[in-house]
Amino acid sequence: MAKTSVIARARKKPKYSSRIVRRCFRCGRKRGYMRDFNMCRICFRELAGKGEIPGVKKASW
């Protein structure tokens, strides 16, 4: 879980567009971020395992 101050800093509009930091909306993590789902890989795995993300299911072959 990221600190509240770090999350707040990431929400501010940066001076340059290349400084945008995308963070997970649930935990604030910036590494392992997936743009399609707006969350990090860890939160994605949790929610996908519970079946809470529409159109996503665990692969089995």
VEXDREN-2710 file (C-alpha; in Angstrom, 1 decimal):
% VEXDREN-2710
k/r/px/py/pz
1/MET/0.0/0.0/0.0
2/ALA/1.5/3.3/-1.1
3/LYS/1.6/6.3/1.3
4/THR/-1.3/8.7/1.0
5/SER/1.0/11.6/0.2
6/VAL/2.6/9.7/-2.7
7/ILE/-0.9/8.9/-4.1
8/ALA/-1.9/12.5/-3.8
9/ARG/1.2/13.7/-5.6
10/ALA/0.5/11.3/-8.5
11/ARG/-3.0/12.7/-8.9
12/LYS/-1.8/16.2/-9.5
13/LYS/-1.3/17.4/-13.1
14/PRO/2.4/17.2/-13.9
15/LYS/4.3/20.1/-15.4
16/TYR/5.3/17.8/-18.4
17/SER/3.1/15.0/-19.8
18/SER/6.0/12.5/-19.7
19/ARG/6.0/12.7/-15.9
20/ILE/2.6/11.1/-15.5
21/VAL/2.7/8.3/-13.0
22/ARG/-0.2/5.8/-13.3
23/ARG/-1.1/4.0/-10.1
24/CYS/-3.5/1.3/-9.1
25/PHE/-6.8/2.7/-8.0
26/ARG/-7.1/0.1/-5.2
27/CYS/-3.7/0.1/-3.6
28/GLY/-1.7/2.9/-5.2
29/ARG/1.0/0.6/-6.6
30/LYS/2.9/2.0/-9.6
31/ARG/4.8/-1.1/-10.7
32/GLY/3.1/-3.8/-12.6
33/TYR/0.3/-1.5/-13.7
34/MET/-2.2/-2.6/-16.4
35/ARG/-3.8/0.3/-18.3
36/ASP/-6.7/-1.8/-19.6
37/PHE/-7.9/-2.4/-16.1
38/ASN/-6.5/0.6/-14.3
39/MET/-5.0/-1.6/-11.6
40/CYS/-1.8/-3.4/-10.7
41/ARG/-1.1/-7.1/-11.4
42/ILE/-1.7/-8.1/-7.8
43/CYS/-5.1/-6.5/-7.5
44/PHE/-6.0/-7.8/-10.9
45/ARG/-5.2/-11.4/-9.9
46/GLU/-7.3/-11.1/-6.7
47/LEU/-10.3/-9.7/-8.5
48/ALA/-10.0/-12.0/-11.5
49/GLY/-9.8/-15.0/-9.1
50/LYS/-13.0/-14.0/-7.4
51/GLY/-14.7/-13.4/-10.8
52/GLU/-15.3/-9.7/-10.1
53/ILE/-13.8/-8.5/-13.4
54/PRO/-16.3/-9.0/-16.3
55/GLY/-15.0/-10.9/-19.3
56/VAL/-11.9/-12.3/-17.4
57/LYS/-11.6/-15.9/-16.2
58/LYS/-8.8/-18.1/-15.1
59/ALA/-7.2/-20.1/-17.9
60/SER/-7.3/-23.9/-17.8
61/TRP/-6.1/-26.1/-20.6
END
